[in-house]
Amino acid sequence: MKSKRVQQPAEKPATLICMTPVRNEAWILERFLQCASTWADYIVIADQQSTDGSREIARRFEKVVLVDNPHDAYDEGARQQLLIQTARELPVQGQCILIALDADEMFSANWMESKEWQQLLSAPPGTVLYFQWANIGPNVSCAWIDPSYKPFGFVDDGSPHRGRPIHSPRVPVPEDAPALYFHEIKVLHYQYADWARMRSKQRWYQVWEALHHPEKRPVTIFRQYHHMEAAIRQAGPVRSEWLAGYEALGIDMRSIPKASHYYWDEEVLKLLVEHGPERFRKLNIWDQDWGTLAARQGLSYNGQLRDPRTPFEKTIHAWLRATQGISHKLPVRAVQKLLQLFGW
């Protein structure tokens, strides 16, 4: 019988590299870096022209590798390429495991005792690592788990990454790649912990879609960017094992700083001034007082940033909100089809 070659274990079985894009994330960045520092060997931060002190926060953490994302435009594929390229240039021992998290995302603290963590460390090259979001609700008062699994990690084998400008996979996902699914360890998603900030970001997404995908119907855009309105109704408690390990280390996992407005609002305001409100009248972005924000920014708008919607259009948005959780039902779908015939 042919004898098997015995492999000697490396000094370190794997090097874990966290890859994170940042733009004005000071509200959550310190918490994120404290949590990521408990498991990552390197934390690659690609900062895109932050003006809120994010870079200064990042520089305080010894594991951070800070790189500049000089682009003005929003392009997830380009920034992912920058992060992956930077990570692949770092010295590693053992396997290189790429983990792609946004600044408002952290592994649940039960990674510290879960057997799944060892599975992550020993997964073969080319494996895509899939996790679920545990969405943290307003003021860390509740949470709900997204049933879908998303590729947050990759055991690197040098495969190319194929990204998109928006809603792009964050890591390489080669065709027919082996997959590893994690059921105990979650990705804590703090986007909804500050509901006002989340709404600001969703307004920006809607405007981006209208400009870059004019073929997308307003109803489709509404449904895509208001899914949380229905999901939060099913929220339960935040599980203690998700936070306890971090809190035992003195990491504050519960306080949520608030702001009067967010940089996403400023980005939308620029587009409203550039293109005019009429172009976005069928988007549900008019819960913000754009005229007041313009005055605060020192912009002259001459009353042109008022809500341009008719009472009927406001009624349509109210109906869409009321039916967000039942949009799959036949009567709702029938009304949506009718709306689309009239430009919605």
N, C-alpha and C positions, 0 to 999 in steps of 0.2 A: 504494500500500500504506500502511495506517495505521501510523504510527511508534509504537514502544513508548516509554513513559515510562521514563527512566533514573532509578533511585532512588539517591540519594546515601547512602553508608553512614553509619550512626550512629557517634558517637565510640566507642561500645562496642556490640558486636553483641548482647550479652545480659548480663543480671544474673542470677547464680546465687544462689538462696536455699535454704539447707539448713534443714529443719524437723524438729525432734527433740523428742519428749516425754521427760521425765526424771522418775524417782522413785528416789532412792537408787542412783545409778549411778556413785558415786565410784571404784569398782574399775576402770572402763574409760573414764571421761569425759575425762580429760586426753588420753589417746591419741586418742580420737575427735575432740576439738576440734583437736588438732594436725594430724590428717589432713585434716579438713574445711576447716581454715584455708588449706590449700594450693590449694583450688579455689573455695571459696564466697566470695561478696561479703558475705553476711550469714549468720549462723547463729542461727535463732530457736529458743530453748530454752524450752519450756513446762514449768516445774517443778511437780510435784504434791507439795508438802509434804515435800520431802526432809529427812532428819535426819542424813545422813552426810557433810555438807560439799559436796554436789554444787553448790549455788548458789555457794559461795565459789570453787570451781574454775571455774565458768562465767564468773564476773565477771572473771577474770584475762585473758580473751581479748577483744581489741578488736573482733572481728567479731561477738561474741555480742550478741543482743537478747534479754534475759531477761524473760519474762512469767510471771505467776503462774497456775497452774491450781489454783483453790481447792477443787475438788470432792473429796469423800471417796471416792466410788464410782469403780470402774473403768469407764471409758466411752471407748473408742477414738474413736468418732464425734465426741463432744463435744470431745475434746482436739485432734483433727484440724481441726475447725472453728475452734478458737481459733488454731491454728498458721497455717492458711491465711488467716484474717482478718488476723492480725498481719502476715504476709508481704505481703499485698496493700496494706497501708498504708505500706510502705516506699518511699522514692524509688528509682526504677530508671532505667537507661539501656538502650535497645534492648529486646529481648524479655525477659520475666521468666520464668525457668525455675525451677519449684518441684521440689526434690528432698527426698523424705521418707525419712529414715534414722533408725533407732533408735540409741541410744548405743553398742550393741555391734555396729554395722555401719559399715563404711568402704568407699569405692570402692577397688578394687585399684589399687596404685600405677602400674600400666602405663597408666592414663588419661593420664599425662604424655606418653607418646609414641605412643599409639594414634590412628590416623586416625578412629576412632569418636568421639573427643571433639569433633572439628570438626563431625561430623554432629549431635551433640547441640546444639552452639551454633547451628547454622543450621536446625534443625527448625522448621517453620511453627507458628504458634499453633494450639492445640487438639490437638497431638500428645501421645500418651501414650508414655512412655519405659519400656521393659521390660528388666529385668536378671535375671540368675540369681544365686542365692546360691552362694558358695563357703563352705561350712560348715567352720570351723576346729575341729579336734578337740582333745582334751585336751592342755593345755600346749603348744599350737601344734605338735604332733608329727605331725599328719596332716590331711587335708582331703578333702571330697567335694563335688561340684557337684550341686546340686539341678537336675534336668532341666527343671523348669517355669520359666517366665518370669513375673515379678511386676511390677506397675506401681509403680515407685519414683519416677517423675518425670512432670511435666506442663508443657508449654510453655503458659503461662497465657493463657487468653482470657476469663477471668471466669466460666467454667462453674461451676455449683453443685456442691458436694460432697455426696454422699449416703453417710453412714457408718453403721456398726452398732456396738453396744456392744463386740463382740469379733470378732477376725479380720476387720476392716474394711479395704476398700481405702483406702490412705493419701492418695491424690490423686484429683481428679475423673477419672472414666473415662466420658466422654459416649458415648452410643450412636453407633456408626458413626464414632468418632473415628479419625483416622489413627494408626498405631502404628509405633514404631521399636524394633527389637530389637537389643540389644548382645551380641555374642558373645565379644569379647576382654575388655572391662572387666566385672569381676564386682563383686558386693557381698560383701565379706568379712564373714562372720557369726560373731562371736566367742562366741555363746551357749554353744557346746559346749566352748569352751576351758577353762572351769571346769565340769567335769561335775557336781560336787556342787551348784553354784549352779543349773545347768540343771535338775537333778532337783527342786530346791526349787521352781522356777518351774512345772514341769510338775505337781507335786502341787497347787499353787494353782489352776492351770487346771482340773484334774479336779474339784476341790471347787466351783469357780465353775460349771462345767457342770452338776453334780448339783443345785445350788441353783436355777439359772436355767432349766435345761432338764431337768426331772425325767422327761420322756418319753424322753430319750436312754438307751439301754441301757448298762450297765456295760462290756460287751464293746466297744461302739462307742467309748466314752470311752477305754478302754484302748488300742485300736488307734490312735486319733487322737494320743494323747500319749506314745506309746512308739515312734514311727516311727524315731527316731534309733538305737534299739538294733540294728535291722537295717542301717540305712544305713552306720553306722560300720564294719561288716565289709567294706565295699567301698571304704574310704578309701585314698587314695594320699598321696604327699608334698605338702607345701605348696610351690607353685611359686614360685621365686625372684622372678619378675617381679611377683608380687603384693605383695611387701614391699620389694624392693630400693630403689625410689625414695624411700620414706619413711625407710628406715634410712640412706640417704645423707644425709638431712637431720637425722640424729641422733634420730629418733623411735624409741622402744623399741616394737617390734611383737611381742615374744615373751614377756616376763615376764607371769605371771598371778598376782595376789595371791589368797590363800585366806582363808577365814573359817570359824569354828566353826559358824556358822549364818547364815541369810540372812533378810532382812525378809519374804520370801515365807512362810517358816516361821512367823513371828510372826502373819502374817495368817491362815494356816490354823489356827493354834492358837486364835485368837479365835473362829473359826467352829466349831471342835470344841467349845469350851467353851459357845458359844451354842446349838448345835443338838444336841450330843451325838455321840459316836463312832458310834453305831448307824446313824445316817443315812448314813454314808460307809463302811460296812463292806465294800462290794463294790468300792471304789476301791483302786487300788494306791498307797496313800499311807503305808503302815505300816512303811516302811524307816526312818522317822524316829522317834526316841524322844520322843514328845510329852510324856510325864510328866516326863522330865528337863528338857526345854525349859521346861515350865510352872514347875517349881521354880526354874529359873534366872531366870525372869521374875517370880518372887515370887507366882505364882498358886497358890491352893489347889485341888487337883483330887481329892483323896481316892481316888486309884487309879482314877479313872473314865476315864482317857485311855489305858488299855491297848489293845493290838491286839484288836478284838472278833471277828476272823475265826475261823471254825472251821478245823480241819485240812483239811477238804474245800475250803473257800474259798481257803485258801492254795495248795492243789494246783491249783485253777483258775488263779490268778494265775501260778503257775510254768509251767503249760501255755501260757498266753497269751504269756509271755515267750519260751518256747522256739519258738513258732510265729510269732513276729512277722514274720519275713521271708518266710513262706510262707502268709500268711493268705488268699491268693487261690486256693489249691489246694482242689479239691473235698472231700477228706476233712476238711480243717480247717474249711471253710465248713459242712459238714454237722454237725460237733460244735458249732460256734457257734450254729447254728440250734436245736439241742437245748438248749444252755445258755440261750438266750433264752426258750424255752418255760418254763424254770424261774426266770424273773426276772432273767436275766443279759443 
